[in-house]
Amino acid sequence: MSSVCLVLPVVLPILGGAVMPLLHLPDKKRNLCLEILVLLTSAVAFLCVFQRPEEGFVLFHLTGNLDFALRIDGLGSVFVCVIAFLWPLATLYAFEYMRHEERTTSFFAFYTMTYGVTLGIAMAKNLVTMYLFYELLTLVSVYLVMHPMTKKALYASRIYLYYSIGGAAFAFIALVFIIIFGGGTTDFVLGGVLDMNRIGDNINIVLIVYLLAFWGFGVKAAVFPFQGWLPQASVAPTPVTALLHAVAVVKSGAFAVMRLTDYCFGTELLRGTWVHFVVMSIAMLSIIYGSTMAVKETHFKRRLAFSTVSNLSYILLGATMMSTQGLLAGMAHLVFHAFMKIGAFFSAGAVMHQSGRNYVDELNGLGKKMPFVFTVFVICGLSLVGIPGFAGFISKWNIAVAAMELGSEYPYAYGAVAVLLYSALMTAVYILTVAIRAWFPDKGSIKESEEAVTDPNWEMKLPLFIFAVAVLFWGLCSEPVMRLLRAVSQGIL
């Protein structure tokens, strides 16, 4: 397969989204065109993964040895497949959810462009390319946060922009550092690219730069103490928050941290240093904070937003184990969390869309009125808890295994296991609280005035059904996926 084809999955949705407002199509024709465009993009993306060109493709030369280039390696393939599978389903769901909203054409234009930019992050050949797409992601997604144009939405978009710009400044320090000390390249190479002869005895400078970059890229992954933008962004429409929290923005942040750790600085350099324990501590603190705040939160979507703060740091915790097993565990949670969290968010969005109820204490008895939606929510929720038989158990188990392996050398890592257990308990509380209210309400707490509330139509049901099936299937038959992820973590794929 020609390497030129790598450009298509990135360019098609960006150009298609940009042109869509100029066509002035009726809603039904616009939706049909967008779905075809997104499906075509996903098909080409999968083709690029399974017929992967050995060489990358340089879009243009910047200066010196800096190129804006695309290439798909093992880790990139994992992220591309997650994005390409979920985006068409999310778009289908959005058609029904946004049917009676205003400014839908501009919404879907930016929604579609975000798809191409996220694929650009996944397919970036080097740190320069990833950084540029990373910044472009901020620009195209900030409109989606402010789309309702309410005071809360405008405020949330400003907060998101401030955090993202600050994170970009931290990440830029690492970009310059890698350009200078990257052995003549910024390409992603498993094991790192730093030229230790040029660094000499200045190892602490390297570690400080890594910490700043971890926080810089980690802003989009809502790592503590820069998680404040994520719950605020829940004011956006559910199709946006689901992608922000499950696929595009937060996963791009976690993916960038993996690239930074394993493909730029290298785990051999970082393992056992003071920064190793600092970033592990940040990830563990984020898990504790997110799961605790989710228990306290009464707004349905904001509760799931705090859950995302916790679960994204599971991925970072795996990555910061600085081991092959840790990278495997982080990738597994990146994949499985995408499906179970987008399923949970879309369930919450369906409830809000059909019933107009936004708070947990308003959900009493809705399980009988919306059995399909709440069944999917329970399946995805139990997976978030980490119950055996669900996909979330597989990834959390592998994170615990990585912690135990590291703990034999550095006992501090055993604390990660305690954090996992604590978070599982908190997750059970904030998930089961919703499920029990929906299915087993107290007598007299059901709002009889809203008997007309029902499950949504097929455009919402189909994506939810697929997410639930995936969560159950991978919980019972995860070995094929884990075998592929293991090969990626070992550099075989």
Secondary structure, DSSP 8 states (H G I E B T S, - for coil): --GGGGGHHHHHHHHHHHHHHHH---HHHHHHHHHHHHHHHHHHHHHHHHT--SS-EEEEEEETTEEEEE---HHHHHHHHHHHHHHHHHHHHHHHHTTT-SSHHHHHHHHHHHHHHHHHHHTBSBHHHHHHHHHHHHHHHHHHHHTT-SHHHHHHHHHHHHHHHHHHHHHHHHHHHHHHHSTT--B--TT----HHHHTT-HHHHHHHHHHHHHHHHTTTT-TTS-THHHHGGGS-HHHHHHHHHTSHHHHHHHHHHIIIIIII-HHHHTTSHHHHHHHHHHHHHHHHHHHHHHH--BHHHHHHHHHHHHHHHHHHHHTT-SHHHHHHHHHHHHHHHHHHHHHHHHHHHHHHHH---BGGG-TTHHHHSHHHHHHHHHHHHHHHT-TTSHHHHHHHHHHHHHHHHHTT-GGGHHHHHHHHHHHHHHHHHHHHHHHHHHS--TT-S-GGGTT-----HHHHHHHHHHHHHHHHHHH--HHHHHHHHHHHTT--
